Amino acid sequence: GLALLTIQAHYPSLKPHICNINDPTAHCNKPEGGQKAFLFLGLYLLAFGSAGTKAALPSHGADQFDETDPKEAKKMSTFFNTLLLAVCVGGSVSLTFIVWIQIHKGWDWGFG
């Protein structure tokens, strides 16, 4: 999904022409059918892959530990704490660093 979004952000033929929405006399073109299909395919693949990973990862990780053993129960608690920390740090990085890249370098660099 990210690869398709990167390709679409990089090639001008896969997106509508740049339009100044603040100019009332500007004529803005809507995306064509192939451009919309490429965009939605990338977005749906990205959502499908993220949903599968986010739903399966906690239960798959918890299944690796024996909760009747006190040492492994502590390790399972550490696993969930580390997983939550990784999700929060990943969100923080994506909201700061990746957005900075998209603003200063372009959407294709940010998706890439």
Residue, then its C-alpha position, 0 to 999 in steps of 0.5 A: g500500500l505504501a509503495l503504491l502511494t509513493i508511486q502515485a505521489h512521485y509521478p505527475s501523471l497519476k495525480p490531478h494537476i496542481c490547482n490554487i483553491n484560493d483563486p476563484t477563477a481557477h479551474c481545478n480538474k478532478p482526479e480521473g478514474g485510473q487516478k482514483a482507482f490507484l489511490f484507493l487501491g493503495l489506501y485499502l491495501l494499507a488499511f487491510g495490512s495494518a488492521g491484520t497486523k494490529a489485531a494479531l500481534p498482541s494475541h500472538g505475542a501473549d500466546q508465547f508466554d505461560e501465564t501459570d509460571p510467575k516468571e513468564a507472567k512478568k515477561m508477558s506484562t513486559f511484552f505488553n508494556t513494550l508493545l504499547l510503548a512502541v506503538c506510542v513512539g511510532g505514532s509520535v515519530s510519524l506525527t513529527f518526523i515523517v510530517w516534516i519530511q512530507i512538508h519539506k521534501g514532498w509526499d513521495w519522500g514521506f511515503g517512501 
